[in-house]
Amino acid sequence: MKRRGLTREVVLEKALEIAYQKGFRELTYNGLARELAVQPQSLYRWVSNIADVKSSVLANYLGSLVDALQAELENYSGKEALVIFAKRFSEFVEADSMDRFNVIDILSGLTEYGI
């Protein structure tokens, strides 16, 4: 990818893609640069460091999850909303534990990057 086309959003989208494909723990600064076809030091224009990348990826991922849950639950309240939330969260945990971006990664990332 040419540098001209890079933005912070493009860099973070690629980071999220890597996290999904290879696993959150496999997301590295050098690997991200390689995937974007730029030198690692060039990434400093758009992100501060790997902690910036990983915390942004987690925030984006969790934001999408919250938005999806909120949209699904907006017509429910009380116990019914709680039951649906629990079911969806359980499905999320199950699905993501089979993917590369799993709940353990999310929880450890939240602890490590303080989101």
WOBEL-V190459 format. One record per residue. N is the residue number from 1. BURIAL is I if it has 24 or more other C-alpha atoms within 12 Angstrom, else O. Layout:
# WOBEL-V190459
N_BURIAL, N_BURIAL
This chain:
# WOBEL-V190459
1_O, 2_O, 3_O, 4_O, 5_O, 6_O, 7_O, 8_I, 9_O, 10_I, 11_I, 12_I, 13_I, 14_I, 15_I, 16_I, 17_I, 18_I, 19_I, 20_I, 21_O, 22_O, 23_I, 24_I, 25_I, 26_O, 27_I, 28_I, 29_I, 30_O, 31_I, 32_I, 33_I, 34_O, 35_I, 36_I, 37_O, 38_O, 39_O, 40_I, 41_O, 42_I, 43_I, 44_O, 45_O, 46_I, 47_I, 48_O, 49_I, 50_I, 51_I, 52_I, 53_I, 54_I, 55_I, 56_I, 57_I, 58_I, 59_I, 60_O, 61_I, 62_I, 63_O, 64_O, 65_O, 66_O, 67_O, 68_O, 69_I, 70_O, 71_O, 72_O, 73_O, 74_O, 75_O, 76_O, 77_O, 78_O, 79_O, 80_O, 81_O, 82_O, 83_O, 84_O, 85_I, 86_O, 87_O, 88_O, 89_O, 90_O, 91_O, 92_O, 93_O, 94_O, 95_O, 96_I, 97_O, 98_O, 99_O, 100_I, 101_I, 102_I, 103_I, 104_O, 105_I, 106_I, 107_O, 108_O, 109_I, 110_O, 111_O, 112_O, 113_O, 114_O, 115_O
